[in-house]
Amino acid sequence: MPGAAYDAVKRFWDAQNSRDYVSLVDLFTDDATAEDEAVGSFKGKDQILAFMSQMAEELPKRGLHFEAQEIQGDDEIAWAKWVAVYADGRRFEGVGVYKVRDGKIAYYRDYHALPRQGA
C-alpha cells in the first residue's frame, strides 16, 4: 500500500513532469543528498536548488524532458521508473531511488544508461 515515500515521490514527479524543476527543492529535507552518475552529487537544499535551477535552464535548450512511467513506494522508500525524451525522439530510461523522512526526500539517486553517441 502506498505511503509517505510514495506520496513525496509522486509530488516530485508531478512537478518534474510539468518541468517545474526549481519547485522540487521544497520536497527535500534540509540535509538531503541528490546523486546522479552523469552530473554528480549535491548535498543540502542550496546545492540541490542550484542543480535544479541549472536543469530548468539547460534542459529546454537541449530539447529534453523527463516522464515518470511507474512509481512505487511505502512510508520510507520509493522508486520511480522514468524515461528521458529528446525533441528529436531519442530516449533513454532510468530509475530513481528515494529515501523519505517526515514526508520529504532525504536521499535521491538516479541510475540510467545514457544514450550512445550516434544512437
Helices and strands as residue ranges (DSSP letters): H 4-17, G 21-27, E 28-36, E 40-43, H 44-62, E 64-73, E 77-86, E 91-101, E 104-112
